Amino acid sequence: MTGASAQRRLPASLREPGPFRYLFWGQALSVLGDRVVPIAIAFGVLGFGSTTDLGLVLAAGGIPFALFAIVGGVLSDRLGRRNVMIAADVLRTVVQVLTATLLITGAAEVWMLAALSFAYGLSAASFMPAFMGLIPQVVPPARLQEANALISLTRSLANVAGPALAGAIIAVSGPGEAIAVDAFTFVISAACLLRVRVEPLPARGPGDGAAAGFVDQLREGWREVQTRPWLRWGLVAMASYHVFVLPSVLVLGPTLAQRDLGGASSWAAIVACWGVGSIVGNVIALRLPVQRPVFVAALALVGASLQAAVIGSGRGTVEIAALQAMSGVCVALFFTLWDTSIQEQVPPAAVSRVSSYDFTASMGLMPIGMAIAGPLADAVGLQPTLIGMSVLGVLSALAWLAQPSVRHLRRPEHDPVAEAEPAPEVAAA
């Protein structure tokens, strides 16, 4: 295949000139580095500490999402999403360079890595709402679904490639060097963001202007959530998935595989099949025409919430892996269509603030599920806990699906002629 023919096979968002290409390639490399980090940190901490120490370091990175994601959303809409993302990338570069240095020199202590993990999580809690708000500023509205599917696809591919890359780097050199690679990816991400220029968003009202106070903008962001039942109930369903379903899979799945299946090899096969399913779901989302994305997202979340029950079903590895692949398709469709719906239905000036509630309900609340899954399984058993967690997730998704606005909300109309023209490579700042 020639370079020209390969170029023609790329989605339009990547084929045509425009700022999205810089954003996409910078984030594709950065997310690969992100998937290296958990493996590198695990081996780095366990090289001198205990499993409890590792838990403390990882928990320190998740706490900022619960405490600061909403603040990060307001800052993104207030100071400029691109500016916040560049600042977050610079901070994460410094954090990872320090972490790598401590591990390579053997000077690392648990409290040092926990503090650096907290700083990393703080920057990520600001970066993600800004990222969600910047996407609709760099792609035409008609290509939002394609853009979100492409970004989600890079995450799915990184879930497979990242751990393999981490293992190779650690085997050749060490966990500190793997962290250093992640630091370099943030340098590339920041450099790509410097090439992205976007028009400032127009103020929508007194709570959105540049002169508006922080509290006013915070209040305006919550008002955008309150006035949309599909969004309110979607956040509840999102929280249920991340508190009940996903933690039970991550915490209890390996234990059940060790007890009832083939151990680590079985769990690896199940996780790999889920990853393949998520890649398939992202590819489907690239081209699937959806007029009611919130409705389809709610249906997909019902399927995704069955993950824990599938693992606790008592079936063999092959059957569980096949069903997990289907769950992966559902998860990919849900996140792509959910993100697209927020970007399409929420006023552009408030997207980052609204997305911050999304990250608070998911990443911020997930540690609660991680904490309760193990004790609950000890009390009532592995399989009952897995099935019960799925029931709670499915009921929440069905409650979301039952909302009239979820079933009836359609995508906004777009001008196909205007949106056939690519965004300018560099727009006025």
LUMMARRO-52703 format. One record per residue (C-alpha): residue in one letter; x, y, z. Coordinates in steps of 0.05 Angstrom, whole numbers, plus 32768, in hexadecimal, padded with zeros to 4 digits. Example, Ala and Ser with C-alpha at 12.3 -4.5 7.8 and 13.67 -1.06 7.14 Angstrom:
<rs>
   aa     xx     yy     zz
    A   80F6   7FA6   809C
    S   8111   7FEB   808F
</rs>
This chain:
<rs>
   aa     xx     yy     zz
    M   8000   8000   8000
    T   801D   8043   7FEB
    G   8021   807F   801A
    A   7FEC   80A4   7FF1
    S   7FBB   806A   7FF4
    A   7FC7   8061   803F
    Q   7FBA   80AC   8048
    R   7F77   80A5   8023
    R   7F62   806D   8051
    L   7F69   8098   808F
    P   7F2A   80B7   80AD
    A   7F1C   80FD   8094
    S   7F2D   811C   80D7
    L   7F75   8103   80D0
    R   7F7B   8108   8084
    E   7F6A   8151   807D
    P   7F92   818C   8098
    G   7F7B   81A8   80DA
    P   7F8D   81B0   8123
    F   7F6D   816D   8136
    R   7FA7   8148   8117
    Y   7FD8   8168   8147
    L   7FAA   815A   8182
    F   7F9F   8112   816D
    W   7FE7   80FD   8161
    G   7FFF   811F   819F
    Q   7FCB   80FB   81C9
    A   7FD5   80B9   81A6
    L   801E   80B8   81BD
    S   800E   80D3   8201
    V   7FD8   809F   8211
    L   8009   8068   81FD
    G   8039   8084   8232
    D   7FFF   8086   8263
    R   7FF4   803B   825B
    V   803E   802E   8269
    V   803A   8051   82AD
    P   8010   8020   82D7
    I   803F   7FE6   82C6
    A   807D   800F   82D2
    I   8063   802C   8314
    A   804F   7FE7   832C
    F   8094   7FC9   8320
    G   80B6   8008   8339
    V   8091   8009   837C
    L   8093   7FBE   8386
    G   80DE   7FC0   837C
    F   80E5   7FDF   83C1
    G   809F   7FE0   83E0
    S   8061   7FB6   83EC
    T   801E   7FAC   83CA
    T   8000   7FDD   83FC
    D   8034   8010   83E8
    L   8021   8007   839F
    G   7FD8   8011   83B1
    L   7FE8   8052   83D4
    V   800F   806D   8398
    L   7FD7   805A   8367
    A   7FA1   8076   8394
    A   7FC6   80B8   839A
    G   7FBF   80C0   834F
    G   7F74   80B4   834E
    I   7F61   80E3   8387
    P   7F69   8124   835F
    F   7F32   810F   832F
    A   7F01   810E   8368
    L   7F19   814F   8386
    F   7F2F   817A   834C
    A   7F10   8163   830A
    I   7ED7   8195   8310
    V   7F07   81CD   8320
    G   7F30   81B8   82E4
    G   7EF3   81BD   82B8
    V   7EE6   8204   82CF
    L   7F2F   8218   82C5
    S   7F2E   81FA   827F
    D   7EF2   8223   826A
    R   7F0D   8260   828E
    L   7F56   8261   8279
    G   7F53   823D   8237
    R   7F52   81F2   822B
    R   7F91   81F0   8202
    N   7FB7   8218   8236
    V   7FA1   81EA   826F
    M   7FB5   81AC   8247
    I   7FFA   81C8   8238
    A   8005   81DA   8281
    A   7FEE   8194   8296
    D   801D   8173   8265
    V   8057   819D   827F
    L   8047   818A   82C7
    R   8041   8141   82B5
    T   8084   8144   8291
    V   80A5   815F   82D0
    V   8082   812C   82FC
    Q   8096   80F1   82D1
    V   80DE   8109   82CB
    L   80E3   810D   8317
    T   80C2   80C9   831F
    A   80F1   80AA   82EC
    T   812D   80C9   830D
    L   811A   80B0   8352
    L   810F   8069   8338
    I   814E   8067   830E
    T   817A   8082   8346
    G   815A   8055   837B
    A   8147   8091   83A5
    A   80FC   8087   83A0
    E   80D2   8080   83DF
    V   8087   8072   83E2
    W   8074   80B8   83FB
    M   809B   80D8   83C2
    L   807A   80AE   838C
    A   8035   80B9   83AD
    A   8040   8104   83AC
    L   8056   8102   8363
    S   801B   80D5   8352
    F   7FEC   8108   8371
    A   800B   8140   8348
    Y   8004   8115   830A
    G   7FBB   8108   8319
    L   7FAF   8152   8327
    S   7FC9   8165   82E2
    A   7FA1   812D   82C1
    A   7F61   8144   82E4
    S   7F6B   8188   82C3
    F   7F81   816C   8280
    M   7F47   813D   8271
    P   7F0D   816F   8276
    A   7F35   81A0   824C
    F   7F43   816A   8219
    M   7EF9   8159   8213
    G   7EE8   81A2   8209
    L   7F1F   81AE   81D5
    I   7F0A   8176   81A6
    P   7ECA   8199   818C
    Q   7EF4   81D8   8182
    V   7F23   81B6   8150
    V   7EF4   8189   8128
    P   7EB3   819A   8103
    P   7E74   8185   8128
    A   7E64   814F   80F5
    R   7EA6   812C   8104
    L   7EA2   812C   814F
    Q   7E8F   80E3   8153
    E   7EC8   80D0   8125
    A   7EF9   80F9   814D
    N   7EE3   80DB   818F
    A   7EE5   8095   8172
    L   7F2C   80A0   8159
    I   7F43   80B8   819D
    S   7F20   807E   81BF
    L   7F41   804F   818D
    T   7F86   8067   81A1
    R   7F75   8057   81EA
    S   7F5E   8011   81D8
    L   7F9D   8004   81AF
    A   7FC8   8021   81E7
    N   7FA7   7FF2   8219
    V   7FC7   7FB9   81F1
    A   8008   7FD9   81DB
    G   8017   8001   821B
    P   8022   7FC6   824B
    A   804B   7FA1   8216
    L   8077   7FDF   820C
    A   807E   7FE7   8258
    G   8093   7F9F   825F
    A   80C8   7FA5   8229
    I   80E5   7FE5   8246
    I   80E7   7FCA   828D
    A   8107   7F89   8275
    V   813E   7FAF   8250
    S   814A   7FE8   8281
    G   8119   7FF3   82BA
    P   80D9   8013   82D2
    G   80FA   8058   82D9
    E   810C   8058   8290
    A   80C4   8045   827E
    I   80AB   8081   82A5
    A   80DE   80AD   8280
    V   80BF   8097   823E
    D   807B   80AE   8258
    A   809A   80F2   826A
    F   80B3   80F9   8222
    T   806D   80EC   8207
    F   8053   8128   822E
    V   8088   8154   820E
    I   806F   813D   81C9
    S   8027   8149   81DE
    A   8036   8190   81F5
    A   805C   819E   81B5
    C   8020   8187   818C
    L   7FF1   81B1   81B5
    L   801C   81EE   81A7
    R   800A   81E5   815E
    V   7FBF   81E7   816D
    R   7F9E   822B   816A
    V   7F54   8234   8174
    E   7F24   826E   8174
    P   7F0E   8284   81BB
    L   7EC8   826D   81CB
    P   7E91   82A1   81D0
    A   7E73   82AD   8214
    R   7E2E   8290   821B
    G   7E15   82B9   8256
    P   7E2B   82DD   8296
    G   7E46   829D   82B3
    D   7E72   828F   8277
    G   7E97   82D0   8267
    A   7EE0   82DB   8272
    A   7ED0   830A   82AB
    A   7EA2   82D9   82CE
    G   7EB9   82C0   8312
    F   7ED0   827A   831F
    V   7E92   826A   8349
    D   7E65   8285   8312
    Q   7E85   8259   82DE
    L   7E81   821D   830E
    R   7E37   822A   8319
    E   7E2B   8232   82CE
    G   7E4B   81EF   82C0
    W   7E1E   81CC   82F3
    R   7DE2   81EF   82D5
    E   7DF2   81D0   8292
    V   7DF0   818B   82B3
    Q   7DB1   8199   82DB
    T   7D88   81B0   829F
    R   7D95   8170   8277
    P   7D74   8131   8293
    W   7D99   8104   8262
    L   7DDB   8120   827C
    R   7DC9   811C   82C6
    W   7DB2   80D4   82C1
    G   7DED   80C4   8294
    L   7E1D   80DB   82CA
    V   7DFA   80AF   82FD
    A   7DFF   8073   82CE
    M   7E48   8084   82BF
    A   7E57   8087   830A
    S   7E34   8044   8316
    Y   7E5E   8023   82E0
    H   7E9F   803E   82FE
    V   7E8C   8030   8347
    F   7E6B   7FEC   8340
    V   7E7C   7FC9   82FE
    L   7EC2   7FDC   82E9
    P   7EE4   7FD8   832E
    S   7EC6   7F93   833A
    V   7EE2   7F7C   82F7
    L   7F27   7F97   8304
    V   7F2C   7F81   834D
    L   7F05   7F40   834E
    G   7F0F   7F27   8306
    P   7F58   7F11   8310
    T   7F46   7EF0   8352
    L   7F0E   7EC8   8331
    A   7F3B   7EB5   82F7
    Q   7F6F   7E9C   8328
    R   7F3C   7E74   8350
    D   7F0D   7E58   831A
    L   7F2F   7E5F   82D7
    G   7F77   7E58   82BD
    G   7F96   7E8E   82E7
    A   7FBE   7EC7   82C9
    S   7FBC   7EAB   8282
    S   7F70   7EA7   8283
    W   7F6A   7EEE   829E
    A   7F9B   7F08   8269
    A   7F70   7EE7   8232
    I   7F30   7F06   824E
    V   7F4F   7F4C   8253
    A   7F6D   7F45   820D
    C   7F29   7F33   81F0
    W   7F09   7F6E   8212
    G   7F3F   7F9A   81F3
    V   7F32   7F7D   81AE
    G   7EE7   7F8A   81B8
    S   7EF4   7FD3   81CB
    I   7F1E   7FDC   818C
    V   7EE5   7FBF   8162
    G   7EB4   7FED   8185
    N   7EDF   802A   8175
    V   7EE4   8016   812C
    I   7E98   800F   8129
    A   7E8F   8053   8149
    L   7EBC   8072   8114
    R   7E88   8065   80DD
    L   7E47   8055   8101
    P   7E12   808A   80F1
    V   7DEC   8097   8132
    Q   7DB3   80C9   8135
    R   7DA4   80BC   817F
    P   7DE9   80B4   819E
    V   7DD2   80BA   81E6
    F   7D9F   8082   81DD
    V   7DD3   8055   81BD
    A   7E05   8067   81F3
    A   7DD3   8053   8229
    L   7DC6   8010   8206
    A   7E11   8005   8201
    L   7E1A   8014   824B
    V   7DE6   7FDE   825C
    G   7E11   7FAC   8237
    A   7E52   7FC7   8255
    S   7E35   7FC0   829B
    L   7E2E   7F75   8291
    Q   7E7A   7F6E   8294
    A   7E7E   7F5A   82DD
    A   7E44   7F28   82D7
    V   7E66   7F07   829B
    I   7EA5   7EFC   82C4
    G   7E7C   7EE1   82FE
    S   7E50   7EB5   82D2
    G   7E76   7E75   82DF
    R   7E85   7E6A   8296
    G   7EC8   7E55   827A
    T   7F00   7E82   8262
    V   7EED   7E7F   8218
    E   7EA5   7E92   8224
    I   7EB6   7ECA   8254
    A   7EEB   7EE5   8225
    A   7EB9   7EE6   81EB
    L   7E85   7F09   8214
    Q   7EB8   7F3A   822E
    A   7EC9   7F4B   81E6
    M   7E80   7F5F   81DC
    S   7E84   7F89   821C
    G   7EC1   7FAB   81FF
    V   7E98   7FBF   81C1
    C   7E62   7FDC   81EE
    V   7E94   8002   8219
    A   7EB4   8022   81DC
    L   7E72   8036   81BE
    F   7E5A   8053   8200
    F   7E95   8080   820C
    T   7E9A   8099   81C5
    L   7E50   80AA   81C0
    W   7E4D   80C6   8206
    D   7E88   80F5   81FA
    T   7E6B   810A   81B7
    S   7E27   8119   81D5
    I   7E45   8147   820A
    Q   7E6D   816C   81D6
    E   7E30   8173   81A8
    Q   7DF9   8183   81D9
    V   7E1D   81AF   820D
    P   7E2E   81F7   81FA
    P   7E77   81F9   81E2
    A   7E8E   8229   8219
    A   7E77   81F8   824F
    V   7E8E   81B5   8234
    S   7ECC   81AF   8260
    R   7EA4   81C0   829F
    V   7E6F   818C   828F
    S   7EA5   8158   827D
    S   7EC5   8164   82C1
    Y   7E87   8147   82E2
    D   7E8F   810B   82B4
    F   7ED7   80FF   82CC
    T   7EC2   810A   8315
    A   7E8B   80D6   830E
    S   7EBA   80A4   82EE
    M   7F03   80AB   8300
    G   7EF4   80D0   8341
    L   7EC3   809E   835D
    M   7EE4   805F   8344
    P   7F12   8057   8381
    I   7ED3   804D   83AB
    G   7EC2   800F   8382
    M   7F0A   7FF7   8386
    A   7F07   7FFC   83D2
    I   7EC4   7FD8   83DC
    A   7ECA   7FA0   83A8
    G   7EFA   7F74   83CF
    P   7ED8   7F78   8414
    L   7E94   7F6D   83F4
    A   7EAD   7F2F   83D0
    D   7ECB   7F15   8411
    A   7E87   7F1D   8432
    V   7E58   7F01   83FD
    G   7E85   7EDD   83CB
    L   7EA7   7EEC   8389
    Q   7E70   7ED8   8358
    P   7E36   7EF8   837F
    T   7E5D   7F39   8384
    L   7E6E   7F3A   833A
    I   7E26   7F2C   8326
    G   7E0A   7F5D   8359
    M   7E38   7F95   8341
    S   7E21   7F8A   82FA
    V   7DD8   7F8B   8310
    L   7DE3   7FD0   8330
    G   7E06   7FE9   82F1
    V   7DD1   7FCE   82C2
    L   7D98   7FEB   82EC
    S   7DB9   8030   82EB
    A   7DC3   802C   829F
    L   7D7B   8017   8296
    A   7D63   8051   82C1
    W   7D8B   807F   8293
    L   7D6E   805D   8255
    A   7D27   8068   8271
    Q   7D2E   80B4   826F
    P   7D04   80D1   8235
    S   7D3C   8102   8222
    V   7D6C   80C8   8219
    R   7D3E   80A5   81E8
    H   7D2A   80E3   81C1
    L   7D69   810F   81BF
    R   7D85   8114   8179
    R   7DC6   812F   815D
    P   7DC4   8178   8148
    E   7DBF   8188   80FF
    H   7DFF   819C   80DD
    D   7E0F   81C0   809C
    P   7E2F   818A   8070
    V   7E4C   81BD   803F
    A   7E6E   81E8   8075
    E   7E87   81AB   809A
    A   7EA6   818B   805D
    E   7EDC   81C1   8062
    P   7F14   81AE   8092
    A   7F25   81DA   80CD
    P   7F5F   8209   80C1
    E   7FA4   81F0   80D4
    V   7FB0   822B   8102
    A   7F76   8259   8115
    A   7F7C   829C   8137
    A   7F88   8296   8181
</rs>
